[in-house]
Amino acid sequence: TVFDKIYYEYNRKDVGYIDLIRIYVAEVIVLLLRKLQKQKESSLTENQRELVHEVITYIENNYNYRIRTEEIAANMFFNRNYIAKLFKKETGRSIREFVSEIRIREACKMLTTTQMTITEIAMACGFPDMKAFYQFFKKSTGCTPKHFRETGSGEQ
């Protein structure tokens, strides 16, 4: 909208339009600086990114077990809240959400590539029970595991 204002003033050329355009250009600069500052504040250091990558690797290698943020943090010698905050900042998801996504992704693979029963797949992917599996699966894919197996895709 600021650029629209500049364009409007330039075309109209009313009294004081040059001064107004300068003000609008200053506004654009301030908005850009704010955005850059915000990105700088939200950016993680290389060591923090590496730590998040280690958490992701741990989850991908252990998704079929019960995963708790406390255990991940203890294994990496960091505070649980610190790990959770870094993870959310870098990925935009909580550790719990990410674990569920990995489990559903693996379940989808198994549904289309194995003859395992749906119950066996749920247990192999680390879901505590069938109810939790069906809820997460339906929420993530838009269909039931059976429908996914039959069609090879989500959304009924």
BAKOL-362244 format. One record per residue (C-alpha): residue in one letter; x, y, z. Coordinates in steps of 0.02 Angstrom, whole numbers, plus 50000, padded with zeros to 5 digits. Layout:
REM residues N
<atom type="A" px="X" py="Y" pz="Z"/>
...
This chain:
REM residues 156
<atom type="T" px="50000" py="50000" pz="50000"/>
<atom type="V" px="50146" py="50119" pz="50029"/>
<atom type="F" px="50203" py="50096" pz="49850"/>
<atom type="D" px="50026" py="50132" pz="49793"/>
<atom type="K" px="50032" py="50295" pz="49890"/>
<atom type="I" px="50198" py="50341" pz="49809"/>
<atom type="Y" px="50130" py="50303" pz="49637"/>
<atom type="Y" px="49972" py="50403" pz="49671"/>
<atom type="E" px="50069" py="50556" pz="49730"/>
<atom type="Y" px="50189" py="50546" pz="49584"/>
<atom type="N" px="50046" py="50543" pz="49458"/>
<atom type="R" px="49944" py="50681" pz="49541"/>
<atom type="K" px="50092" py="50798" pz="49572"/>
<atom type="D" px="49994" py="50902" pz="49698"/>
<atom type="V" px="50082" py="51032" pz="49804"/>
<atom type="G" px="50210" py="50949" pz="49918"/>
<atom type="Y" px="50206" py="50783" pz="49826"/>
<atom type="I" px="50398" py="50767" pz="49826"/>
<atom type="D" px="50403" py="50786" pz="50015"/>
<atom type="L" px="50263" py="50661" pz="50036"/>
<atom type="I" px="50353" py="50536" pz="49923"/>
<atom type="R" px="50510" py="50556" pz="50030"/>
<atom type="I" px="50408" py="50519" pz="50185"/>
<atom type="Y" px="50335" py="50364" pz="50105"/>
<atom type="V" px="50508" py="50304" pz="50051"/>
<atom type="A" px="50567" py="50329" pz="50231"/>
<atom type="E" px="50418" py="50227" pz="50289"/>
<atom type="V" px="50467" py="50085" pz="50171"/>
<atom type="I" px="50646" py="50089" pz="50238"/>
<atom type="V" px="50585" py="50083" pz="50419"/>
<atom type="L" px="50468" py="49937" pz="50381"/>
<atom type="L" px="50608" py="49841" pz="50295"/>
<atom type="L" px="50727" py="49872" pz="50440"/>
<atom type="R" px="50596" py="49809" pz="50563"/>
<atom type="K" px="50571" py="49653" pz="50460"/>
<atom type="L" px="50758" py="49621" pz="50450"/>
<atom type="Q" px="50775" py="49646" pz="50638"/>
<atom type="K" px="50633" py="49526" pz="50670"/>
<atom type="Q" px="50713" py="49394" pz="50559"/>
<atom type="K" px="50881" py="49420" pz="50643"/>
<atom type="E" px="50801" py="49396" pz="50814"/>
<atom type="S" px="50710" py="49239" pz="50760"/>
<atom type="S" px="50858" py="49159" pz="50673"/>
<atom type="L" px="50948" py="49018" pz="50759"/>
<atom type="T" px="51135" py="49003" pz="50770"/>
<atom type="E" px="51224" py="48866" pz="50675"/>
<atom type="N" px="51245" py="48766" pz="50837"/>
<atom type="Q" px="51061" py="48783" pz="50876"/>
<atom type="R" px="51012" py="48726" pz="50701"/>
<atom type="E" px="51129" py="48578" pz="50720"/>
<atom type="L" px="51045" py="48534" pz="50884"/>
<atom type="V" px="50873" py="48539" pz="50802"/>
<atom type="H" px="50940" py="48429" pz="50661"/>
<atom type="E" px="51001" py="48305" pz="50792"/>
<atom type="V" px="50827" py="48304" pz="50870"/>
<atom type="I" px="50749" py="48272" pz="50699"/>
<atom type="T" px="50871" py="48130" pz="50666"/>
<atom type="Y" px="50834" py="48055" pz="50837"/>
<atom type="I" px="50647" py="48062" pz="50803"/>
<atom type="E" px="50664" py="47986" pz="50630"/>
<atom type="N" px="50767" py="47843" pz="50702"/>
<atom type="N" px="50654" py="47813" pz="50852"/>
<atom type="Y" px="50478" py="47860" pz="50795"/>
<atom type="N" px="50417" py="47683" pz="50830"/>
<atom type="Y" px="50456" py="47701" pz="51016"/>
<atom type="R" px="50376" py="47813" pz="51145"/>
<atom type="I" px="50464" py="47980" pz="51123"/>
<atom type="R" px="50461" py="48112" pz="51259"/>
<atom type="T" px="50540" py="48283" pz="51248"/>
<atom type="E" px="50616" py="48257" pz="51420"/>
<atom type="E" px="50711" py="48103" pz="51358"/>
<atom type="I" px="50772" py="48191" pz="51201"/>
<atom type="A" px="50833" py="48338" pz="51305"/>
<atom type="A" px="50918" py="48225" pz="51431"/>
<atom type="N" px="51007" py="48128" pz="51293"/>
<atom type="M" px="51072" py="48291" pz="51222"/>
<atom type="F" px="51110" py="48369" pz="51392"/>
<atom type="F" px="50993" py="48516" pz="51370"/>
<atom type="N" px="50840" py="48582" pz="51458"/>
<atom type="R" px="50673" py="48514" pz="51394"/>
<atom type="N" px="50599" py="48688" pz="51370"/>
<atom type="Y" px="50753" py="48750" pz="51278"/>
<atom type="I" px="50747" py="48603" pz="51156"/>
<atom type="A" px="50559" py="48625" pz="51129"/>
<atom type="K" px="50577" py="48812" pz="51098"/>
<atom type="L" px="50720" py="48791" pz="50973"/>
<atom type="F" px="50627" py="48653" pz="50882"/>
<atom type="K" px="50468" py="48756" pz="50866"/>
<atom type="K" px="50566" py="48909" pz="50810"/>
<atom type="E" px="50658" py="48813" pz="50674"/>
<atom type="T" px="50521" py="48696" pz="50611"/>
<atom type="G" px="50361" py="48789" pz="50654"/>
<atom type="R" px="50296" py="48632" pz="50739"/>
<atom type="S" px="50304" py="48559" pz="50912"/>
<atom type="I" px="50406" py="48401" pz="50941"/>
<atom type="R" px="50244" py="48307" pz="50973"/>
<atom type="E" px="50169" py="48366" pz="50807"/>
<atom type="F" px="50328" py="48319" pz="50715"/>
<atom type="V" px="50331" py="48145" pz="50792"/>
<atom type="S" px="50150" py="48118" pz="50739"/>
<atom type="E" px="50190" py="48176" pz="50561"/>
<atom type="I" px="50336" py="48054" pz="50549"/>
<atom type="R" px="50229" py="47913" pz="50616"/>
<atom type="I" px="50089" py="47948" pz="50492"/>
<atom type="R" px="50214" py="47962" pz="50348"/>
<atom type="E" px="50287" py="47793" pz="50393"/>
<atom type="A" px="50115" py="47717" pz="50415"/>
<atom type="C" px="50067" py="47777" pz="50241"/>
<atom type="K" px="50222" py="47694" pz="50169"/>
<atom type="M" px="50184" py="47532" pz="50260"/>
<atom type="L" px="50002" py="47533" pz="50206"/>
<atom type="T" px="50052" py="47540" pz="50023"/>
<atom type="T" px="50208" py="47430" pz="50028"/>
<atom type="T" px="50173" py="47291" pz="50153"/>
<atom type="Q" px="50042" py="47161" pz="50191"/>
<atom type="M" px="50047" py="47201" pz="50377"/>
<atom type="T" px="49878" py="47224" pz="50460"/>
<atom type="I" px="49825" py="47400" pz="50506"/>
<atom type="T" px="49845" py="47356" pz="50690"/>
<atom type="E" px="50022" py="47293" pz="50659"/>
<atom type="I" px="50065" py="47452" pz="50565"/>
<atom type="A" px="49994" py="47562" pz="50704"/>
<atom type="M" px="50098" py="47472" pz="50833"/>
<atom type="A" px="50254" py="47470" pz="50723"/>
<atom type="C" px="50239" py="47659" pz="50701"/>
<atom type="G" px="50234" py="47690" pz="50888"/>
<atom type="F" px="50052" py="47733" pz="50914"/>
<atom type="P" px="49994" py="47685" pz="51088"/>
<atom type="D" px="49827" py="47615" pz="51030"/>
<atom type="M" px="49713" py="47600" pz="50880"/>
<atom type="K" px="49602" py="47745" pz="50932"/>
<atom type="A" px="49750" py="47865" pz="50933"/>
<atom type="F" px="49810" py="47795" pz="50767"/>
<atom type="Y" px="49642" py="47816" pz="50681"/>
<atom type="Q" px="49620" py="47993" pz="50750"/>
<atom type="F" px="49792" py="48051" pz="50694"/>
<atom type="F" px="49780" py="47962" pz="50528"/>
<atom type="K" px="49609" py="48033" pz="50484"/>
<atom type="K" px="49661" py="48208" pz="50539"/>
<atom type="S" px="49821" py="48201" pz="50437"/>
<atom type="T" px="49764" py="48116" pz="50277"/>
<atom type="G" px="49578" py="48148" pz="50273"/>
<atom type="C" px="49535" py="47964" pz="50260"/>
<atom type="T" px="49544" py="47802" pz="50357"/>
<atom type="P" px="49696" py="47687" pz="50348"/>
<atom type="K" px="49590" py="47559" pz="50255"/>
<atom type="H" px="49538" py="47685" pz="50122"/>
<atom type="F" px="49718" py="47744" pz="50106"/>
<atom type="R" px="49777" py="47565" pz="50079"/>
<atom type="E" px="49644" py="47534" pz="49948"/>
<atom type="T" px="49672" py="47695" pz="49851"/>
<atom type="G" px="49852" py="47736" pz="49891"/>
<atom type="S" px="49808" py="47914" pz="49936"/>
<atom type="G" px="49716" py="48024" pz="50060"/>
<atom type="E" px="49555" py="48126" pz="50051"/>
<atom type="Q" px="49397" py="48026" pz="50029"/>
